Amino acid sequence: MEDQALDSELMEKISAFTGIRFHDSDIERLHAVLTERERATHQHNNENYVNALLQNDANDLAERHALASALIPLESFFFRDAGQVALIRNRLLPQRIEQRAGRHMLRIWSAGCSTGEEAYTLAMLVTELLPPAVAWNITVLATDINQQALQRARAGLYSHWSFRGVPEQIRHRYFKCENGCWKIAQRIRDMVSFAEDDLLSSSVPAVADGDFDLIVCRNVLMYYRDDVLPVVVDKLTQALAPTGFLLVGHNELSTNSYPSLSRQSFPESLVYSRAQASGEKPQAETLKPKMRVSINAGPTINCVAPEAVASALIGQKEELLQAWQLADAGLLEQAKSICVRLIASSPLEAGPYYLQAHLAQEKGDWHRAQTLLKQVIYLDPGFVMAYFDMSALCTLDGDVSNALRLQQVATDLLEKLPSDTALPPRAINTAGELLTALKGQKISSISYA
């Protein structure tokens, strides 16, 4: 009991110093990191290191960065989260490119870029979208607190693990093989600037002077304590252009209210923008693309009554909610264990399969994700979000016709529901919000020519 109390006190001290939140299961990893840092700073034990850390103001910033870098996992891969990538590709970037057409300028920030896969993914998406004959002034800024991660990002050399779930055509178009690894094409490397930045500092990167069209800060905010999150959110908000977009990890900000931000709901993800001043048109009105896409008819999918949408998680809600919270915190294996247990006890419930599909996407296993999503639709043909996720995976795989067909099925289901119906699995989106977001939807795949 005494050891547990000391561990809790130690975690609280480090948490307060770094701004990072911890779970009880993190104590073993925390001790390992502290042992590593105490050797680097020539301290004799964890207690001496922590005391010196809290008393030495001169080295506060440098050591906090080193400690935080060691505590936050480096986990990234190209085209991570098919739904959000599709949202960036089909909606957010085209909208900003259209609005910036007069100036031929685009500013993007990958905040918490880890080893660079996300930043290079954004650069590739921009390359696919911009007219090749027109010269644009492109800034893709990628920042992180971890200097070692930034060195790896600048090198642009990646193993097969960074490409899990990525179509072969993309790898061969934008990379070349070197000594068993894959090196990013120079034209993509030249688009990205890497720099060290602490999201807890108040200064906004000067490169765009508060004028970023798109800020992507995914799977970063989940590591911060609730009391420091407003500092980070304020910094990201200040850096946004007045009509720019902020994209974070799923549910990283959905449970809190930030007056400086307005929230828009899309099938693939929530998106944030600067809050509009009184009298201004809501930002959502600017997100209606001018082009409409005709939906090709496909095989009919039989659907059950729409009431099934609202009842997909009945009987498992509390445990499944706990699993989602673990997944949000990056504890994927613990979340998966709960899903496995729920499926064993209630194999006909769709909810655990849906979460497992998200876990598979997080690990880059798109084939496994598609298999699980098909299982969700088989068990509950009215599970709207499963169709959207399948559509996003088809888009990234170049299968536009199936993507459009799946999205049409989801649209048909939504139109049968009252607009205020909260959709499973987490009741974050309503049927009306998603229908509004879908108006004028344009889907296109990445070109492999």
C-alpha positions as MATLAB code, in Angstrom:
seq = 'MEDQALDSELMEKISAFTGIRFHDSDIERLHAVLTERERATHQHNNENYVNALLQNDANDLAERHALASALIPLESFFFRDAGQVALIRNRLLPQRIEQRAGRHMLRIWSAGCSTGEEAYTLAMLVTELLPPAVAWNITVLATDINQQALQRARAGLYSHWSFRGVPEQIRHRYFKCENGCWKIAQRIRDMVSFAEDDLLSSSVPAVADGDFDLIVCRNVLMYYRDDVLPVVVDKLTQALAPTGFLLVGHNELSTNSYPSLSRQSFPESLVYSRAQASGEKPQAETLKPKMRVSINAGPTINCVAPEAVASALIGQKEELLQAWQLADAGLLEQAKSICVRLIASSPLEAGPYYLQAHLAQEKGDWHRAQTLLKQVIYLDPGFVMAYFDMSALCTLDGDVSNALRLQQVATDLLEKLPSDTALPPRAINTAGELLTALKGQKISSISYA';
ca = [
       0.000    0.000    0.000;
       2.874    2.360    0.857;
       4.524    1.654   -2.511;
       1.236    2.381   -4.278;
       0.939    5.712   -2.463;
       4.510    6.632   -3.440;
       3.821    5.650   -7.046;
       0.691    7.805   -7.106;
       2.588   10.755   -5.640;
       5.376   10.290   -8.192;
       2.932   10.156  -11.094;
       1.176   13.286   -9.873;
       4.443   15.224   -9.622;
       5.567   14.223  -13.117;
       2.094   14.841  -14.499;
       2.008   18.350  -13.040;
       5.508   19.066  -14.378;
       4.988   17.805  -17.923;
       1.253   18.385  -18.395;
       0.853   14.716  -19.375;
      -1.963   12.600  -17.958;
      -1.202    9.141  -16.586;
      -3.179    6.003  -15.845;
      -2.424    3.523  -13.076;
      -1.206    1.074  -15.706;
       1.533    3.558  -16.744;
       3.580    3.279  -13.561;
       5.961    0.602  -14.867;
       6.666    2.581  -18.030;
       7.074    5.767  -15.984;
       9.706    4.149  -13.757;
      11.607    2.944  -16.835;
      11.613    6.429  -18.368;
      12.667    8.060  -15.099;
      15.540    5.589  -14.758;
      16.666    6.502  -18.265;
      16.468   10.243  -17.520;
      18.174    9.966  -14.107;
      21.170    8.331  -15.806;
      21.246   11.042  -18.455;
      21.204   13.752  -15.757;
      23.573   11.894  -13.373;
      21.060   11.429  -10.564;
      21.128    8.383   -8.258;
      17.485    7.343   -8.179;
      13.978    8.339   -9.256;
      13.348   10.408   -6.142;
      16.547   12.425   -6.525;
      15.814   13.017  -10.199;
      12.269   14.219   -9.559;
      13.349   16.493   -6.690;
      16.122   18.000   -8.818;
      13.686   18.392  -11.689;
      11.195   20.336   -9.613;
      13.815   22.532   -7.917;
      16.088   23.467  -10.833;
      14.382   26.264  -12.745;
      17.352   26.799  -15.062;
      16.945   23.425  -16.759;
      13.166   23.187  -16.462;
      12.307   23.643  -20.123;
      15.020   21.451  -21.660;
      14.459   18.573  -19.258;
      10.671   18.839  -19.477;
      10.981   18.472  -23.246;
      13.315   15.488  -22.867;
      11.053   13.832  -20.303;
       7.851   14.470  -22.256;
       9.501   13.119  -25.417;
      10.352    9.891  -23.627;
       6.855    9.535  -22.147;
       4.770   10.099  -25.306;
       4.876    7.074  -27.639;
       6.115    7.503  -31.216;
       3.341    5.824  -33.185;
       2.559    6.970  -36.713;
       2.128    5.650  -40.222;
       1.180    6.983  -43.633;
      -2.482    7.715  -44.421;
      -3.460    6.937  -40.841;
      -7.230    6.865  -40.222;
      -8.839    6.334  -43.610;
     -11.955    8.332  -42.692;
     -10.102   11.461  -41.673;
      -7.734   11.234  -44.635;
     -10.742   11.007  -46.955;
     -12.266   14.036  -45.228;
      -9.064   16.037  -45.754;
      -8.758   14.850  -49.355;
     -12.369   15.350  -50.444;
     -13.556   18.303  -48.356;
     -11.157   20.328  -46.251;
      -8.271   20.848  -48.663;
     -10.467   21.422  -51.758;
     -12.412   24.051  -49.822;
      -9.282   25.908  -48.746;
      -7.689   25.613  -52.202;
     -10.783   27.186  -53.712;
     -10.735   30.004  -51.165;
      -6.996   30.605  -51.669;
      -7.120   30.451  -55.470;
      -6.639   34.207  -55.804;
      -3.423   34.184  -53.770;
      -2.097   30.724  -54.749;
      -1.026   30.155  -51.153;
      -1.695   27.278  -48.764;
      -0.531   26.864  -45.152;
      -0.734   23.518  -43.302;
       0.540   22.578  -39.847;
       1.066   19.022  -38.591;
       1.250   19.676  -34.837;
       2.817   16.762  -32.970;
       4.138   15.226  -36.174;
       6.137   12.403  -34.551;
       8.411   10.817  -37.187;
       6.865   12.681  -40.117;
       4.448   10.232  -41.737;
       1.447   12.510  -41.193;
       3.189   15.605  -42.582;
       4.337   13.784  -45.702;
       0.829   12.343  -46.144;
      -0.546   15.896  -46.150;
       2.069   16.958  -48.699;
       1.100   14.044  -50.953;
      -2.587   14.963  -50.711;
      -1.805   18.566  -51.670;
       0.234   17.345  -54.626;
      -2.722   15.291  -55.845;
      -5.161   18.209  -55.576;
      -3.322   21.266  -56.880;
      -3.244   22.064  -60.605;
       0.275   21.150  -61.809;
       0.475   24.061  -64.245;
      -0.031   26.731  -61.590;
       2.697   27.754  -59.148;
       1.493   27.782  -55.533;
       3.269   28.949  -52.400;
       2.905   25.859  -50.179;
       3.908   25.618  -46.520;
       3.640   22.293  -44.714;
       5.034   22.861  -41.236;
       5.625   19.800  -39.059;
       6.487   20.259  -35.386;
       7.149   18.041  -32.409;
       8.756   18.250  -28.999;
      10.852   15.142  -29.656;
      14.165   16.004  -31.330;
      15.004   12.391  -32.171;
      11.651   11.990  -33.913;
      12.311   15.145  -35.915;
      15.707   13.827  -37.023;
      14.070   10.663  -38.316;
      11.382   12.722  -40.045;
      13.945   14.914  -41.805;
      15.771   11.810  -43.024;
      12.542   10.631  -44.671;
      13.525    6.956  -44.520;
      10.866    4.461  -43.431;
      10.421    0.730  -42.860;
       7.531   -1.372  -44.124;
       5.766   -0.837  -40.766;
       5.041    2.799  -41.692;
       3.081    1.644  -44.752;
       0.661   -0.772  -43.123;
      -2.608   -0.512  -44.988;
      -1.204    1.820  -47.674;
      -1.819    0.777  -51.304;
       1.307   -0.314  -53.159;
       0.709    2.315  -55.848;
       1.236    5.141  -53.354;
       4.479    3.694  -52.055;
       5.906    3.237  -55.539;
       4.824    6.692  -56.655;
       6.210    8.713  -53.747;
       9.107    6.595  -52.431;
      12.142    4.737  -53.654;
      13.670    1.659  -52.077;
      17.034    2.136  -50.340;
      18.769   -0.685  -48.448;
      15.536   -2.402  -47.510;
      13.781    0.833  -46.480;
      11.724    3.397  -48.373;
      12.891    6.992  -48.876;
      10.411    9.810  -49.483;
      10.604   11.444  -52.916;
      12.627   14.651  -52.867;
       9.764   16.729  -54.287;
       7.593   15.718  -51.309;
      10.452   16.126  -48.818;
      11.052   19.678  -50.051;
       7.444   20.639  -49.315;
       7.770   19.961  -45.559;
       9.632   22.017  -42.949;
      10.345   20.359  -39.593;
      10.844   22.323  -36.369;
      10.840   21.756  -32.614;
       7.792   23.190  -30.873;
       6.166   22.755  -27.479;
       2.383   22.887  -27.718;
       2.275   24.089  -24.109;
       4.181   27.252  -25.024;
       2.072   30.271  -25.881;
       3.964   31.253  -29.017;
       2.405   30.470  -32.390;
       4.764   29.301  -35.177;
       5.830   32.414  -37.052;
       5.993   30.727  -40.445;
       2.340   31.454  -41.185;
       1.677   34.155  -38.589;
      -1.683   32.846  -37.448;
      -2.884   32.030  -40.951;
      -2.968   28.246  -41.239;
      -5.568   26.818  -43.604;
      -5.445   23.399  -41.977;
      -4.007   22.288  -38.638;
      -3.842   18.558  -37.985;
      -3.165   17.616  -34.368;
      -4.246   13.986  -34.068;
      -3.648   11.562  -31.203;
      -1.701   14.229  -29.309;
      -4.245   16.010  -27.119;
      -5.238   12.727  -25.477;
      -1.907   12.729  -23.627;
      -2.465   16.113  -21.938;
      -4.160   16.830  -18.640;
      -7.548   18.533  -18.685;
      -6.140   21.596  -16.918;
      -3.537   22.269  -19.635;
      -5.684   21.433  -22.667;
      -7.124   24.998  -22.861;
      -3.567   26.323  -23.283;
      -2.982   24.025  -26.249;
      -6.408   24.691  -27.767;
      -5.897   28.449  -27.485;
      -2.560   28.180  -29.274;
      -4.036   26.105  -32.104;
      -6.986   28.480  -32.417;
      -4.724   31.535  -32.652;
      -2.760   29.846  -35.435;
      -5.853   29.177  -37.570;
      -6.863   31.374  -40.478;
     -10.334   32.879  -39.908;
     -11.932   30.165  -42.051;
      -9.285   27.480  -41.547;
      -9.859   23.999  -40.156;
      -8.553   22.151  -37.095;
      -8.653   18.356  -37.167;
      -7.865   16.389  -34.001;
      -8.129   12.720  -33.047;
     -11.573   11.233  -32.597;
     -13.209   12.492  -29.403;
     -10.085   14.324  -28.184;
     -12.086   17.549  -27.765;
     -15.664   16.324  -28.074;
     -16.332   16.106  -24.326;
     -15.214   19.667  -23.569;
     -16.493   23.085  -24.601;
     -14.112   25.716  -25.975;
     -15.736   29.112  -26.674;
     -13.010   30.004  -29.174;
     -13.926   27.077  -31.431;
     -17.000   26.092  -33.397;
     -17.612   22.434  -34.152;
     -18.849   20.855  -37.362;
     -19.974   17.260  -37.643;
     -19.042   15.151  -40.656;
     -19.515   11.429  -41.164;
     -15.768   10.859  -40.999;
     -14.922   13.119  -38.050;
     -15.607   16.285  -36.122;
     -13.875   19.389  -37.504;
     -13.201   22.644  -35.659;
     -12.902   26.247  -36.819;
     -12.576   29.625  -35.184;
     -15.843   30.605  -33.530;
     -17.737   33.070  -35.702;
     -18.490   36.513  -34.361;
     -22.123   37.494  -33.942;
     -23.758   38.324  -37.254;
     -21.347   36.296  -39.398;
     -22.526   33.372  -41.483;
     -21.840   30.022  -39.831;
     -18.790   28.270  -41.219;
     -20.781   25.181  -42.126;
     -22.464   27.131  -44.930;
     -19.132   27.534  -46.725;
     -18.609   23.792  -46.895;
     -21.063   23.075  -49.679;
     -19.027   22.136  -52.763;
     -20.279   23.571  -56.040;
     -19.947   20.261  -57.881;
     -22.369   17.452  -57.273;
     -21.522   13.836  -57.972;
     -24.041   11.486  -59.542;
     -24.410    8.287  -57.550;
     -24.032    5.151  -59.640;
     -26.578    2.501  -58.848;
     -25.151   -0.572  -57.136;
     -26.382   -3.787  -55.580;
     -29.267   -3.301  -53.180;
     -28.537   -3.793  -49.484;
     -31.554   -4.824  -47.469;
     -32.012   -2.633  -44.399;
     -33.924   -3.255  -41.219;
     -36.153   -0.654  -39.643;
     -34.293    2.557  -38.709;
     -34.975    1.933  -35.029;
     -32.050   -0.530  -35.190;
     -29.669    2.414  -35.591;
     -30.536    3.719  -32.152;
     -30.395    0.327  -30.438;
     -27.078   -1.107  -31.671;
     -25.345   -0.877  -28.306;
     -28.189   -1.760  -25.947;
     -27.071   -4.175  -23.250;
     -23.364   -3.370  -23.603;
     -23.296    0.405  -23.353;
     -21.259    0.863  -20.177;
     -18.537   -1.673  -20.936;
     -18.334   -0.604  -24.550;
     -18.055    3.048  -23.500;
     -15.156    2.082  -21.242;
     -13.500    0.349  -24.199;
     -13.894    3.469  -26.355;
     -12.351    5.576  -23.595;
      -9.376    3.206  -23.418;
      -8.990    3.406  -27.203;
      -9.102    7.224  -27.044;
      -6.288    7.090  -24.486;
      -4.170    4.941  -26.800;
      -4.670    1.755  -24.755;
      -5.635   -0.296  -27.803;
      -4.950   -3.769  -26.440;
      -7.028   -3.143  -23.323;
      -9.874   -1.849  -25.491;
      -9.589   -4.919  -27.717;
      -9.737   -7.237  -24.690;
     -13.080   -5.757  -23.658;
     -14.398   -6.161  -27.209;
     -13.343   -9.808  -27.315;
     -15.086  -10.447  -24.000;
     -18.267   -8.669  -25.127;
     -18.358  -10.593  -28.404;
     -17.922  -13.879  -26.537;
     -20.901  -13.100  -24.305;
     -23.116  -11.460  -26.972;
     -21.877  -12.444  -30.438;
     -24.835  -10.845  -32.239;
     -24.229   -7.304  -30.963;
     -22.655   -5.044  -33.608;
     -21.020   -2.453  -31.319;
     -17.890   -4.396  -30.256;
     -17.159   -5.362  -33.866;
     -17.371   -1.691  -34.862;
     -14.857   -0.640  -32.227;
     -12.571   -3.479  -33.286;
     -12.749   -2.133  -36.839;
     -11.528    1.239  -35.558;
      -8.726   -0.462  -33.644;
      -7.698   -2.281  -36.822;
      -7.605    1.019  -38.731;
      -5.501    2.548  -35.984;
      -2.992   -0.247  -36.516;
      -3.115    0.216  -40.285;
      -4.813   -3.122  -40.990;
      -7.362   -1.935  -43.550;
      -8.266   -5.443  -44.722;
      -9.134   -6.490  -41.163;
     -11.110   -3.252  -40.682;
     -13.166   -3.934  -43.812;
     -13.888   -7.495  -42.684;
     -15.102   -6.273  -39.297;
     -17.223   -3.499  -40.825;
     -18.908   -6.047  -43.086;
     -19.672   -8.049  -39.940;
     -21.217   -4.940  -38.346;
     -23.462   -4.381  -41.376;
     -24.423   -8.051  -41.437;
     -25.466   -7.940  -37.767;
     -27.090   -4.496  -37.983;
     -27.821   -3.293  -41.540;
     -28.960    0.040  -40.074;
     -25.595    0.867  -38.462;
     -25.039    4.127  -40.377;
     -21.452    4.900  -39.347;
     -20.221    1.510  -40.593;
     -21.213    2.475  -44.142;
     -19.313    5.746  -43.884;
     -16.188    3.986  -42.635;
     -16.426    1.421  -45.442;
     -16.871    4.264  -47.929;
     -13.721    5.995  -46.664;
     -11.678    2.789  -46.946;
     -12.943    2.232  -50.493;
     -12.014    5.809  -51.411;
      -8.430    5.368  -50.256;
      -8.282    2.071  -52.104;
      -9.326    3.789  -55.341;
     -12.752    2.128  -55.460;
     -14.828    5.274  -55.954;
     -17.948    3.528  -57.273;
     -18.292    1.388  -54.152;
     -17.522    4.391  -51.943;
     -20.375    6.328  -53.534;
     -22.744    3.360  -53.303;
     -22.033    2.866  -49.593;
     -22.471    6.547  -48.898;
     -25.808    6.513  -50.713;
     -26.995    3.626  -48.541;
     -26.015    5.616  -45.435;
     -27.815    8.687  -46.783;
     -30.977    6.692  -47.414;
     -30.885    5.401  -43.837;
     -30.350    8.893  -42.417;
     -33.293   10.316  -44.338;
     -35.593    7.820  -42.590;
     -34.538    9.029  -39.141;
     -35.683   12.064  -37.141;
     -33.036   14.760  -37.541;
     -32.224   14.815  -33.808;
     -31.553   11.044  -33.631;
     -28.172   10.477  -31.961;
     -26.239    7.845  -33.882;
     -24.338    4.911  -32.388;
     -21.775    4.107  -31.299;
     -21.190    7.235  -29.202;
     -24.103    9.570  -29.918;
     -21.756   12.391  -30.977;
     -23.404   12.896  -34.380;
     -27.091   13.318  -35.147;
     -28.840   12.208  -38.308;
     -29.576   15.808  -39.248;
     -25.976   16.932  -38.815;
     -24.670   14.194  -41.069;
     -27.290   14.822  -43.742;
     -26.329   18.494  -43.800;
     -22.662   17.590  -44.118;
     -23.391   15.180  -46.965;
     -25.099   17.725  -49.221;
     -23.003   18.190  -52.325;
     -20.521   15.537  -51.233;
     -17.778   14.926  -53.755;
     -15.690   11.775  -53.562;
     -12.592   11.134  -55.616;
      -9.718    8.757  -55.179;
      -6.007    9.449  -55.190;
      -4.644    9.185  -58.699;
      -1.980    6.560  -59.254;
      -1.067    7.538  -62.811;
];
